Amino acid sequence: MSGCTEDRFLRDTSNHSMEIIQDDGVHRHMSFTDNGSSVYRFDLITWPGHLCISGDCGTYVFSRLHDMLEFFRMDKSDFNHSKDRKLNINAGYWGEKLQATGTQEGYKRYSEEILKSTLLEITEDRWEFETDEEKEDVMQQLNDYVLDCFEGDESHDYSIANEFKSDYGHAFIDLFDHSFKEYTFHYIWCLYAIVYGIGIYDQSKQSKPRQRNALICRKGD
C-alpha cells in the first residue's frame, strides 16, 4: 500500500526538535527539524479554519474547524484510536477535509495491485464454473490477456480488464463500483507528522508553567 508506517515516520523524525516561530491564538507556525536540516523537515502553520503542513514530504492544506489543532486531536473514544499506537490518524475522514495538495505526490494514486486483487476477488467470489478445468482455463485467460498486460497506467489497465470476456462468457461488469487508488506515502507521512507535531506543541504548552515556577523558586533562594 502506501509504504509509510508509524514506525517508519518515527525513525525519520527520531532526532527532530520544534521551533515555535509564531504562537498567537490560532495563528501559529511551528518548525520541526533535525538540527536545522532540510531532510524530513516539516512546518505546521495554522490560521482561522485552516492547517497547512509543508516540508520535505509535501504540502497539504486542511479546513474544518476554527482551530484546526482541535480537529486533529483524536479523542480516545474515536473508533480509529488505538492505545497500541503512539500516533493515531484517520486518513479517510481527514482526506475529505483537504483543500489543496502540493505537486510532489498528492493524496491518492492508482494502484495496479489493488486492481489485480479486485479482479481475483471477483473471479473467486462471483464467477461460477462448471468444472475445475473450466476455472483453470479461465484463470489462464485472465493471466494471459489481462493481468500480464498491465502497464501501471490506470486508464490502460482498467480498459483491458473492462473489455475482457472469457471463452465461457465471464466478464467484469461492475468495475466502476470499485476504487483502485491508495493513499500516497507522502500523504500518510504528513498525517503522522501533524499528529506528532501537535503532540510536541501541546507538551511544550503544558511544561511552560512548571518551568516558570521552577525559575521563581530558584530566584527566591
N, C-alpha and C positions, 0 to 999 in steps of 0.2 A: 504494500500500500504506500503510504506517504514516505515511510522510511524514518520518520522522526519520532522518537520516543522520549518519555520524560527523562530516562537515564541519559540519552544522548544529549539532550538540552543541558542537563545539569553538569555533564562533563565539559561541554562547550563553555560554560559560564562559571566554572569552579573557582576562578580567581577574580571574578568581577566585583567591583565596588560601585556604589552610587554617588553621584554628584548632583545635588539639587541646585538647579540654575534659576528656577523661579518657583515660588510657592505662595500664591496669593489667591486664596479661595479655590475656585475650580480652575483658575489659570495656573497651570503647573508645567514645569519642564524638568524632567529627571533624565540624567545620562548614566548609562551603565557600561563600564569598560573594564578591561584587564590592563590596569596601569596606563590608561590613555590609548591603548592600541585600537586600531580600527577593526581588528578581527573579532567577529561576533559582537561588535558594539551595537547597542540599540538605545534609542531615546523614546521616552514616553512623554507626550505632550497632550494636555487636556485644556479645553475651553468649554464654555457652556454648551452642553448637549453633544460633545464630541470627544473622542480619544483617537490620537494618531500614534502608531508605533512606526518608527523609521530607523533604518540602520543597515547593517551588513546583510541581513536576511530579508530585506524588502520593506515596503511601506504599505500599511493598511490603515484605513480610517473607518471608525465605527461611530454610530449615533443611535442613542436610545433614551438615556436619562439625562437630566440636567448635570449631574455629577457622574461621569462615566466610571469612576473608580467603584462606585456603589454597584454598578451593573456587573462588573467583573468579579466582585467579591462573592463567590458562590456560597450560598448558605448550606450548612451541613445537612439540611433536610432535602436538598435538591437530589433528585434521583441519579444525577450524573456524578454526585460527590462520592468519593471512596476514601475511607480512612487509611487505606493502604498506599495512597498516593500522596506525595508532597505537593504536587501541583495539579489541581482539578480543572479541566477545561470542558467546554461544550461546543465542539466545532460546528455542529449543525445549526443550532439556535443562534450562536454568535455570528455565524456567517450570514444569517438573514439580516443582520444589522450593519453589514458592510455598506459604506457609501462610496468608497474608492479603493483601488489597489494600484500598486506601482507596476512598473513594466518588467520587473525581474522574473517572476514566475506566476504570479496571480493566485487565485483562490482554489480553483479546481482545474483538473486536466483529464484528458481522455486516458483510460487505462485499457490496453489491449487484454490484459489478464482478466479484468472484470468482465469484458465481453465474452472471452473464451469460457470462463466459468459459468456465465449465464447460459450460454448455448448448451454446454454439457449438462447443466441442471435441467433445462427444458427437455433435452433428449432423454434423460433418465426418468424424470418425473411425469412427463406429459405424453410422450410418444408411446404408441403401442406397437408391438412387434408380434408377428405370427409365430416366429421361431427364433431360436438363438442365432441361427445362421443369418436370418434377415437382419437382426440387430447388429451383428458383426459386420455385415455388408454395408449397412447404413453408416455405422461409425467410421468405416474405412472411407466412404464417400465424403463424410463430414471432414475428416482429416485432410483428404486429398484436395478437395475443392473449396474448402473454407479456411480451416484453422491454419493449414500450411501456406496459405496465400495471403495472410495478414501482413501488413507492412507498417503497422504502428500509426496509420493515419485514420482518424475516426470515420471520415466520410467514405473512404475506400473500403475499410474493413466492414463497416455497417452495411454497405451496398452488397458486398459479397455474401454476407450472412443472410440478408433480407431476400436475396434472389435465389438462394439455394432451395432446391427441391430434390429429394431423394428419388431413386427409381421406384420407390414404393409409395410416393405421394407425401412424404413428411416434409413439412416446411415450418419456418419460424414466422408465425402470422401476427405476433403482437410485440415485436421488439420495441416499438415506440413507447410501450408502457414502462420500459426499463431505463435506468441511467447507467452509463458506462464511464462515469467520472469518479475520480478520487481526489481527496484533499491533497494539495501540494505540500512538499516538505517544508517550504518556507512559511506557508500559512500556519501549519501546526507548530513550527518552531516559534513563530511570533506569538501565538496564543499562550504557549508556555512562558514566553518572555513577559507578556503582560501580567500574568498571574504572579510570576516571580518578582517582577518589579514592584507591583503593588504591595506584595508582602514585605519587601525590604523597606519601602517607603513607610508603611504602617508601623513597622518596628522602630524606625527612626523617630516617628512622631511620639510613640509610647515611651521611648527611652529619654527624651529630652527633659521632662520634668524631673526624673530621677537624677540626671546629670546636673541639673541646676541646683537641686537640693544638696548634692554632694559637694558642689563648689561652695555653697553657702556655709556648710559645716566646716569645711577646711578654712574658709576665710575667718570664721568665728574663732577657730582655735588660735 
